[in-house]
Amino acid sequence: MMMNRASLVLGTAQLGGNYGIANVALNRSVQQSNELLQYALSSGIGYLDTAPGYGDSESMIGDCLEGAEPRSRPQIVTKLPSVQRLGLHTEEARRRLVTSSVRSSLNRLKCAALDVCLLHDPLDMSYQDGEILRMLQELKQQQLIRRIGVSVYDAEDTQLFLSMEGLDSIQIPLNVWDQRWIANGMLERLARKGTELFVRSVYLQGLLLMAPEQLPAGLKQAEQPLLELISFSKETGIPVKELCFLYVRDLPGVSGIVIGCETVEQVRENLRMMALPPLSRAVRQKLGESFTDIPAEIIDPRRWN
Ligand SMILES: NC(=O)c1ccc[n+]([C@@H]2O[C@H](COP(=O)([O-])OP(=O)(O)OC[C@H]3O[C@@H](n4cnc5c(N)ncnc54)[C@H](OP(=O)(O)O)[C@@H]3O)[C@@H](O)[C@H]2O)c1
């Protein structure tokens, strides 16, 4: 059986919650998030993916890591919030912001160093002639960060990433409906460059797993491809979830597959799928050929409203 090289990365955007008012639902959700993180740690999840922008997710992770055995500590991927959007006028002000953001993440996560720090805003790659990445390099030299990279949304961002030196990691969206990085050869180029490659949106925020009749009004366009995916699942006897998961897990060059989970059951399910054998060549080929023209309004969640 083929060895899986990709690790499972637990996405934590869903855990941060939008709390601030103390009520029963709030308490339940914090408790559930803690249970989920504890389960992830005890079951040997390799990485957690978080960001200062995901509500309280960094602090929750920090609280859980505090009591964890050093051996069972997962690697932490977090992000630097957009700097260019703030329009700060001096290099000094921008440096203060970058440094304090990284230090605040370290404090919340209760870590001595961030394993991976990604620019959350790909526009920061070229902002002020690459100044923000140079600042992260300095923090890497000070051993506050181990690896540096960017979370991207499209091919142009990736092209720019590929043209730069000194970057270790990238996070891209990719799933059975969104194969732009395969079609344009960039997945292969990233792999050849030896980049640490994280793939998110494997279930497209859960859209790929929805029943067609549950689709929100604004996403009715997704009904046809969803029916096609379900019909292919019936034909092959492989659940949609497994088709989506295994297709990405076994792409060459993928280091980590980021999956957002809201329940312990989902984490367990994704760990189970990590151990499944690969899809057959014929099934992979069919998935690779079937969904080549899904409109951008469906595959880019930023355009969903
Ligand atoms: N795991 C399972 O077995 C399973 C089963 C059934 C359903 N699901 C559902 O599938 C969904 C995860 O799918 P996925 O991993 O493919 O997701 P995804 O498309 O990677 O979406 C997660 C990304 O969306 C962005 N985001 C921003 N705000 C968010 C928020 N408040 N909540 C969630 N995401 C936010 C984040 O990216 P940026 O940082 O770039 O903004 C985050 O990394 C979950 O809702 C889960 O409940 C999972």
The ligand as a MOL file (V3000), in Angstrom:
LIG
                    3D

  0  0  0     0  0            999 V3000
M  V30 BEGIN CTAB
M  V30 COUNTS 48 52 0 0 0
M  V30 BEGIN ATOM
M  V30 1 N -14.5360 17.1440 8.7800 0
M  V30 2 C -15.5610 16.4540 8.4130 0
M  V30 3 O -15.5360 15.2430 8.3920 0
M  V30 4 C -16.7800 17.1810 8.0160 0
M  V30 5 C -17.9640 16.5220 7.7910 0
M  V30 6 C -19.1040 17.2480 7.4750 0
M  V30 7 C -19.0260 18.6270 7.3830 0
M  V30 8 N -17.8460 19.2560 7.6130 0 CHG=1
M  V30 9 C -17.7860 20.6830 7.5740 0
M  V30 10 O -16.9030 21.1250 6.5780 0
M  V30 11 C -16.3970 22.3970 6.9650 0
M  V30 12 C -14.8900 22.4460 6.7420 0
M  V30 13 O -14.6050 22.3320 5.3740 0
M  V30 14 P -13.1640 22.7570 4.8270 0
M  V30 15 O -12.1070 22.2490 5.7230 0
M  V30 16 O -13.1400 22.4010 3.3820 0 CHG=-1
M  V30 17 O -13.2380 24.3270 5.0130 0
M  V30 18 P -12.4550 25.4590 4.1760 0
M  V30 19 O -13.0850 25.6260 2.8340 0
M  V30 20 O -11.0040 25.2300 4.2340 0
M  V30 21 O -12.8990 26.6850 5.0320 0
M  V30 22 C -12.2010 27.0630 6.1640 0
M  V30 23 C -11.5260 28.3630 5.8220 0
M  V30 24 O -12.5410 29.3500 5.6390 0
M  V30 25 C -12.1360 30.5660 6.1890 0
M  V30 26 N -12.9940 31.0680 7.2540 0
M  V30 27 C -13.0840 32.3550 7.6030 0
M  V30 28 N -13.9320 32.5220 8.5920 0
M  V30 29 C -14.4270 31.3250 8.9070 0
M  V30 30 C -15.3670 30.8740 9.8660 0
M  V30 31 N -15.9890 31.6910 10.7170 0
M  V30 32 N -15.6260 29.5680 9.9260 0
M  V30 33 C -15.0270 28.7320 9.0720 0
M  V30 34 N -14.1370 29.0980 8.1420 0
M  V30 35 C -13.8280 30.3900 8.0560 0
M  V30 36 C -10.7710 30.3290 6.7240 0
M  V30 37 O -9.8720 30.6910 5.6750 0
M  V30 38 P -9.1910 32.1230 5.6790 0
M  V30 39 O -8.3260 32.1270 6.8720 0
M  V30 40 O -8.3960 32.1390 4.4170 0
M  V30 41 O -10.2790 33.1390 5.7430 0
M  V30 42 C -10.6910 28.8570 6.9430 0
M  V30 43 O -9.3880 28.3330 6.8660 0
M  V30 44 C -16.7240 22.5750 8.4410 0
M  V30 45 O -17.7250 23.5480 8.5930 0
M  V30 46 C -17.2240 21.2090 8.8580 0
M  V30 47 O -18.2020 21.2670 9.8620 0
M  V30 48 C -16.7300 18.5530 7.9200 0
M  V30 END ATOM
M  V30 BEGIN BOND
M  V30 1 1 1 2
M  V30 2 2 2 3
M  V30 3 1 2 4
M  V30 4 1 4 5
M  V30 5 2 4 48
M  V30 6 2 5 6
M  V30 7 1 6 7
M  V30 8 2 7 8
M  V30 9 1 8 9
M  V30 10 1 8 48
M  V30 11 1 9 10
M  V30 12 1 9 46
M  V30 13 1 10 11
M  V30 14 1 11 12
M  V30 15 1 11 44
M  V30 16 1 12 13
M  V30 17 1 13 14
M  V30 18 2 14 15
M  V30 19 1 14 16
M  V30 20 1 14 17
M  V30 21 1 17 18
M  V30 22 2 18 19
M  V30 23 1 18 20
M  V30 24 1 18 21
M  V30 25 1 21 22
M  V30 26 1 22 23
M  V30 27 1 23 24
M  V30 28 1 23 42
M  V30 29 1 24 25
M  V30 30 1 25 26
M  V30 31 1 25 36
M  V30 32 1 26 27
M  V30 33 1 26 35
M  V30 34 2 27 28
M  V30 35 1 28 29
M  V30 36 1 29 30
M  V30 37 2 29 35
M  V30 38 1 30 31
M  V30 39 2 30 32
M  V30 40 1 32 33
M  V30 41 2 33 34
M  V30 42 1 34 35
M  V30 43 1 36 37
M  V30 44 1 36 42
M  V30 45 1 37 38
M  V30 46 2 38 39
M  V30 47 1 38 40
M  V30 48 1 38 41
M  V30 49 1 42 43
M  V30 50 1 44 45
M  V30 51 1 44 46
M  V30 52 1 46 47
M  V30 END BOND
M  V30 END CTAB
M  END
